[in-house]
Amino acid sequence: MGKVAAVLKVMPQNPEIDLDELKGDLEDSLPEGAKLRGFEQEEVAFGLVALLSTVVVPDDAGGTEAVEDAFSGVDGVESVQVQETGRL
C-alpha cells in the first residue's frame, strides 16, 4: 500500500486564536497512521491567518477523511479543506 501527501487548509474561528497552540492541538489530534510534515501560514483577510498543514496518510479507503474529521474536532477550528493531494 502506498502513501498520499495532502495539504489541508485549516481556518481558525477568529484572528485572536493562538496559532502555535492550534498547531500543537492539530498535531495531537492526528489519527493513527497519519504523519504531519509541517505547517505554513497563509494570510486570508482582516488579520485572519489560515494554516496549511501537510500530512501523509496511507493510500487506502477514506484517504484524508480521518484527518479532516480529527482537525475539524479541534477547538478553535472553523473549517478544514483539502487543497492538494498526491501520491508518494
N, C-alpha and C positions, 0 to 999 in steps of 0.2 A: 504494500500500500504506500502511495506517495504522500507528499505533503503539499499544503496550499498556504501561500502567504497572502494575507489580506490587510488592507488599510481600512480602518474603521474611523469614521468621524464622530467624535463624542462631543455633543453640545451641552455645556453646563446650563443649569437653570437660570443663572444670573451672573453678571460680571464680578460680583463680590466673592464668588466661590474661590477658595484657595486651590490653585491648580496643582501644586505639589502634593497636597493632601489627597486631591482627587486622583492623581496618578497612582499613589500608593493604594488607595481603595480599589481602583480598577485592577491593579496587579494582583491584589489579594483575592479578587473575585473570579479570577480565571478558572475555568473548569479544567478537570484533569485532562492531560494530553495537549493542552494549548500552551504555547510559549510566547511571551512578549518579547519583541525585538527592539522596542523603543517608542518614543513619543516625539512628535513635532507639534508646534503650536501654529495655528492659523488665525490671524485676526479676522473677525467677521464684521462687526459694526458696533458703534456706540460702546467701545471698551470690552465687548464680548469676545473671548478667545476660545476657539474650538481646539480640542486635542485630536491629533491624527495618530492613532496607535497602530503599529504594525504587529500583527500576530501571525504565528504559524500554527496551523491545525492539521490533523490527519485528513487525508483526502478520502472521506467516507460519507455516507448518507448524512445529511444535515449540514455539512460544511461548517460555516461560521455561525450557524444559528445558536449554538450553545453559548458562544462568546457574546453574541449580540444580546441574548437574554440575560446573561450574567451582568454585563455592563449596564443594561437598562435598569437593573435592580439596585444599582448603587445610588446612595443618597447624593443628591446634587446633580444628577444626570437628567437632562431634559429629553434628549433623543440620541439614538445611535444609528448610523447609516453606513453601509458598506460603500466605500469609494472605489476600490480596486481589488481584484483578486488575480492570482496567477499561480501556476504550479511550479514547484521547486524541483 
